[in-house]
Amino acid sequence: MSSDRISLKGMQFYGYHGVNPEEKENGQIYVVDLSVAVDLSVPGQTDLLSDTISYTDLYKATKVIIEGNSKDLLESLAQSIANSILEHSTISDVIVSVKKPHPPIKNSLIEHAEVTIHRYR
């Protein structure tokens, strides 16, 4: 098993998720970090995009989930992203972190709420 990883950090998307009706109506920015385990020895030798996972494909798969159907929980968003990413047969595991900046908690000062999951094939 390879310990090679491809990571995308700080991806930002606008989505309409949350338990409160205002969150689903107004939406907000979500920040996603993604890290996938994949053997990079072949593309390291060949220098061919066709031998690896495209950053663009990972970004687009994440974007579709965050900008898609509304969900109540960050946990559900993270799981949906992980499921989509693991459809790539060469990826053996994925770590997904979804952050909601300044969550709407009355009388709170919070930088962000975050859920991180690690899923394996």
NUVOZA-24686 format. One line per 2 residues: for each residue z, y, x of N, C-alpha, C. Coordinates in nm, 2 decimals, padded with zeros to 4 digits. Last residue first. Layout:
<atoms>
Z,Y,X,Z,Y,X,Z,Y,X; ...
</atoms>
This chain:
<atoms>
00.09,00.24,-01.14,-00.01,00.15,-01.20,00.05,00.01,-01.21; 00.37,00.45,-01.21,00.30,00.36,-01.12,00.20,00.28,-01.21
00.51,00.78,-01.22,00.46,00.66,-01.29,00.37,00.58,-01.19; 00.75,01.01,-01.24,00.68,00.93,-01.14,00.64,00.80,-01.21
00.81,01.34,-01.36,00.81,01.20,-01.38,00.73,01.14,-01.27; 01.00,01.63,-01.43,00.93,01.56,-01.33,00.93,01.41,-01.36
01.03,01.93,-01.60,01.04,01.78,-01.61,00.95,01.72,-01.50; 01.20,02.24,-01.62,01.11,02.15,-01.55,01.14,02.00,-01.58
01.23,02.58,-01.70,01.27,02.44,-01.73,01.16,02.35,-01.67; 01.29,02.87,-01.50,01.20,02.77,-01.57,01.28,02.65,-01.60
01.49,03.07,-01.48,01.36,03.09,-01.41,01.26,03.00,-01.48; 01.69,03.21,-01.73,01.65,03.09,-01.66,01.51,03.11,-01.60
01.92,03.34,-01.89,01.84,03.39,-01.78,01.80,03.27,-01.70; 01.99,03.36,-02.24,01.99,03.29,-02.11,01.90,03.36,-02.02
02.02,03.41,-02.52,02.11,03.47,-02.42,02.11,03.40,-02.29; 01.84,03.13,-02.62,01.90,03.25,-02.66,02.01,03.28,-02.56
01.57,03.02,-02.46,01.70,02.98,-02.49,01.78,03.11,-02.51; 01.26,02.98,-02.40,01.33,03.06,-02.50,01.47,03.00,-02.54
01.21,02.97,-02.05,01.22,02.90,-02.18,01.30,02.98,-02.28; 01.07,03.07,-01.80,01.15,03.15,-01.89,01.16,03.09,-02.03
00.81,02.84,-01.76,00.88,02.96,-01.72,00.95,03.03,-01.83; 00.81,02.51,-01.75,00.80,02.61,-01.86,00.88,02.74,-01.81
00.65,02.27,-01.56,00.74,02.38,-01.57,00.71,02.47,-01.68; 00.61,01.94,-01.48,00.56,02.04,-01.57,00.68,02.14,-01.58
00.50,01.72,-01.23,00.61,01.81,-01.27,00.55,01.92,-01.36; 00.42,01.39,-01.16,00.38,01.51,-01.24,00.51,01.59,-01.27
00.29,01.15,-00.95,00.41,01.23,-00.98,00.37,01.36,-01.04; 00.15,00.83,-00.96,00.13,00.98,-00.98,00.27,01.04,-01.01
-00.02,00.56,-00.79,00.10,00.62,-00.86,00.07,00.77,-00.87; -00.27,00.47,-00.73,-00.16,00.37,-00.75,-00.04,00.43,-00.81
-00.61,00.52,-00.80,-00.48,00.59,-00.79,-00.37,00.48,-00.82; -00.84,00.40,-00.85,-00.80,00.40,-00.71,-00.66,00.46,-00.69
-00.91,00.43,-01.12,-00.87,00.29,-01.07,-00.81,00.29,-00.93; -00.79,00.67,-01.33,-00.87,00.65,-01.20,-00.82,00.52,-01.14
-00.59,00.67,-01.51,-00.72,00.61,-01.55,-00.81,00.59,-01.43; -00.38,00.82,-01.42,-00.38,00.68,-01.38,-00.50,00.60,-01.43
-00.43,01.06,-01.55,-00.46,01.05,-01.41,-00.47,00.90,-01.37; -00.35,01.01,-01.81,-00.49,01.05,-01.79,-00.52,01.02,-01.64
-00.07,00.95,-01.77,-00.16,00.85,-01.83,-00.31,00.88,-01.80; 00.01,01.20,-01.68,00.02,01.08,-01.59,-00.07,00.97,-01.64
-00.03,01.36,-01.90,-00.10,01.39,-01.78,-00.10,01.27,-01.69; 00.15,01.24,-02.08,00.01,01.25,-02.11,-00.08,01.27,-01.99
00.39,01.29,-01.95,00.35,01.16,-01.97,00.20,01.15,-02.00; 00.40,01.58,-01.96,00.40,01.51,-01.83,00.35,01.37,-01.84
00.42,01.61,-02.24,00.31,01.67,-02.17,00.29,01.59,-02.03; 00.66,01.48,-02.29,00.54,01.43,-02.35,00.41,01.48,-02.28
00.84,01.64,-02.16,00.83,01.50,-02.12,00.70,01.44,-02.17; 00.82,01.88,-02.30,00.76,01.88,-02.16,00.75,01.73,-02.12
00.76,01.84,-02.65,00.84,01.82,-02.53,00.76,01.82,-02.40; 00.57,01.88,-02.86,00.71,01.94,-02.87,00.77,01.94,-02.73
00.23,01.98,-02.82,00.34,01.88,-02.81,00.47,01.95,-02.82; -00.10,02.04,-02.92,00.03,02.09,-02.91,00.13,01.97,-02.91
-00.40,01.95,-02.75,-00.31,01.93,-02.86,-00.16,01.97,-02.83; -00.47,02.14,-02.45,-00.51,02.06,-02.57,-00.41,02.06,-02.68
-00.40,02.25,-02.22,-00.47,02.34,-02.31,-00.51,02.27,-02.44; -00.28,02.02,-02.10,-00.20,02.14,-02.12,-00.27,02.23,-02.23
-00.51,01.84,-02.09,-00.38,01.80,-02.16,-00.30,01.93,-02.20; -00.71,01.97,-01.95,-00.74,01.92,-02.09,-00.61,01.89,-02.16
-00.58,02.02,-01.70,-00.61,02.13,-01.79,-00.63,02.08,-01.94; -00.57,01.76,-01.59,-00.45,01.83,-01.63,-00.47,01.94,-01.73
-00.84,01.72,-01.56,-00.77,01.62,-01.64,-00.64,01.69,-01.68; -00.91,01.93,-01.38,-00.96,01.93,-01.51,-00.89,01.83,-01.61
-00.76,01.85,-01.15,-00.74,01.97,-01.21,-00.78,01.97,-01.36; -00.89,01.61,-01.09,-00.75,01.61,-01.11,-00.71,01.73,-01.19
-01.15,01.70,-01.04,-01.13,01.61,-01.15,-00.98,01.60,-01.18; -01.11,01.87,-00.82,-01.16,01.93,-00.94,-01.13,01.83,-01.06
-01.04,01.69,-00.62,-00.94,01.78,-00.66,-00.98,01.84,-00.80; -01.17,01.36,-00.64,-01.20,01.51,-00.64,-01.08,01.59,-00.69
-01.09,01.10,-00.45,-01.06,01.16,-00.58,-01.09,01.31,-00.56; -01.35,00.95,-00.24,-01.21,01.00,-00.27,-01.20,01.04,-00.41
-01.61,00.90,-00.18,-01.51,00.80,-00.13,-01.37,00.84,-00.16; -01.76,01.12,-00.25,-01.77,01.00,-00.33,-01.67,00.89,-00.30
-01.72,01.30,-00.04,-01.65,01.32,-00.16,-01.65,01.20,-00.25; -01.70,01.18,00.29,-01.78,01.18,00.17,-01.69,01.20,00.04
-01.60,01.12,00.54,-01.62,01.26,00.50,-01.70,01.28,00.38; -01.55,00.87,00.65,-01.68,00.90,00.60,-01.71,01.05,00.58
-01.27,00.88,00.72,-01.37,00.83,00.82,-01.51,00.88,00.78; -01.14,00.96,00.50,-01.11,01.02,00.63,-01.21,00.99,00.73
-01.23,00.79,00.30,-01.29,00.93,00.31,-01.25,01.00,00.44; -01.07,00.56,00.40,-01.22,00.56,00.40,-01.28,00.70,00.40
-00.80,00.65,00.38,-00.86,00.60,00.51,-01.01,00.61,00.51; -00.66,00.71,00.16,-00.76,00.81,00.20,-00.82,00.77,00.34
-00.55,00.56,-00.13,-00.58,00.53,00.01,-00.69,00.63,00.06; -00.32,00.76,-00.31,-00.45,00.70,-00.30,-00.48,00.67,-00.16
-00.10,00.90,-00.53,-00.11,00.81,-00.42,-00.24,00.74,-00.42; -00.08,01.24,-00.62,-00.13,01.11,-00.65,-00.13,01.03,-00.52
00.09,01.50,-00.78,00.07,01.43,-00.65,00.03,01.29,-00.68; 00.11,01.82,-00.92,00.06,01.69,-00.93,00.05,01.63,-00.79
00.26,02.07,-01.11,00.25,02.02,-00.98,00.21,01.87,-01.00; 00.21,02.34,-01.34,00.20,02.19,-01.31,00.18,02.16,-01.17
00.32,02.57,-01.57,00.29,02.54,-01.43,00.31,02.39,-01.40; 00.21,02.75,-01.85,00.28,02.63,-01.80,00.23,02.61,-01.65
00.24,03.04,-02.05,00.19,02.98,-01.92,00.28,02.85,-01.89; 00.23,03.01,-02.41,00.28,03.06,-02.28,00.21,02.99,-02.17
00.23,03.06,-02.77,00.19,03.00,-02.65,00.25,03.06,-02.52; 00.26,03.14,-03.04,00.23,03.24,-02.93,00.18,03.18,-02.80
00.30,02.90,-03.19,00.21,03.01,-03.23,00.17,03.10,-03.12; 00.47,02.74,-03.05,00.34,02.69,-03.09,00.24,02.79,-03.13
00.68,02.92,-03.02,00.62,02.87,-02.90,00.48,02.81,-02.94; 00.76,02.96,-03.29,00.70,03.07,-03.21,00.63,03.03,-03.08
00.87,02.71,-03.36,00.74,02.75,-03.42,00.68,02.87,-03.34; 01.01,02.52,-03.10,01.02,02.63,-03.19,00.88,02.67,-03.24
00.94,02.32,-02.93,01.00,02.28,-03.05,01.00,02.39,-03.15; 00.62,02.33,-02.76,00.76,02.36,-02.77,00.80,02.32,-02.91
00.30,02.47,-02.67,00.39,02.36,-02.68,00.54,02.41,-02.70; 00.03,02.58,-02.59,00.11,02.60,-02.72,00.20,02.49,-02.75
-00.07,02.72,-02.27,-00.06,02.61,-02.38,00.03,02.65,-02.49; -00.25,02.79,-01.99,-00.19,02.85,-02.11,-00.19,02.74,-02.22
-00.17,02.70,-01.65,-00.25,02.69,-01.77,-00.18,02.75,-01.89; -00.17,02.66,-01.31,-00.13,02.74,-01.42,-00.23,02.73,-01.54
-00.05,02.47,-01.04,-00.16,02.49,-01.13,-00.11,02.56,-01.26; 00.13,02.42,-00.83,00.12,02.55,-00.89,00.00,02.58,-00.98
-00.06,02.19,-00.63,00.07,02.26,-00.66,00.05,02.39,-00.72; -00.18,01.88,-00.59,-00.22,02.01,-00.63,-00.09,02.08,-00.68
-00.22,01.62,-00.34,-00.14,01.70,-00.42,-00.20,01.84,-00.46; -00.27,01.30,-00.24,-00.34,01.42,-00.27,-00.25,01.50,-00.37
-00.14,01.08,00.01,-00.13,01.15,-00.12,-00.23,01.27,-00.12; -00.07,00.76,00.16,-00.15,00.88,00.15,-00.14,00.94,00.01
00.05,00.52,00.19,00.14,00.63,00.16,00.06,00.77,00.16; -00.09,00.22,00.06,-00.10,00.34,00.14,00.01,00.44,00.10
00.00,-00.12,00.08,00.00,00.00,00.00,00.00,00.12,00.09
</atoms>
